Amino acid sequence: MKTVVHFHNTSRSLRNRGVLKISDLWIQEHESVAFYGLLPEHVEALVNQLSGVYEIEEGSLTILGRNTRQMDDRSWFQFVEKL
């Protein structure tokens, strides 16, 4: 199966809500994922990291084989438009 998303040792500081840390999360092609028990702020941070709104503070996020740290705003939007 093809890896679509890979969070590796990521963290994101959230105002007054601690830190969202993801040690090692792989999402494969055709796979559905649900997150239960997260604070709404953590869910928002997760979605914002996936969509490129937030940068990863630590660790790495790879989407379809591309490390998001290596993409500037323009290349990020060009990448998302092709999805």
Residue pairs with C-beta under 8 A, 6 or more apart in sequence:
1 28
1 29
1 30
1 31
2 28
2 29
3 26
3 27
3 28
3 29
3 62
3 65
4 27
4 28
4 29
4 31
4 63
4 64
5 25
5 26
5 27
5 50
5 61
5 62
5 63
6 25
6 26
6 27
6 60
6 61
6 62
7 22
7 24
7 25
7 49
7 59
7 60
7 61
8 23
8 24
8 59
8 60
8 61
8 62
9 22
9 23
9 24
9 58
9 59
9 60
10 20
10 21
10 22
10 49
10 56
10 57
10 58
10 59
10 60
10 61
11 19
11 20
11 21
11 22
11 57
11 58
11 59
12 19
12 20
12 45
12 49
12 54
12 56
12 57
13 19
13 57
14 20
14 41
14 42
14 45
17 39
17 41
17 42
20 42
20 45
20 46
22 46
22 59
27 33
35 43
35 46
38 46
45 54
48 54
49 55
49 56
49 61
49 68
50 61
50 63
51 80
52 68
52 71
52 73
52 76
52 77
52 80
55 68
55 69
56 68
56 69
60 67
60 68
60 69
61 67
61 68
61 69
62 68
63 79
64 83
66 79
68 76
71 79
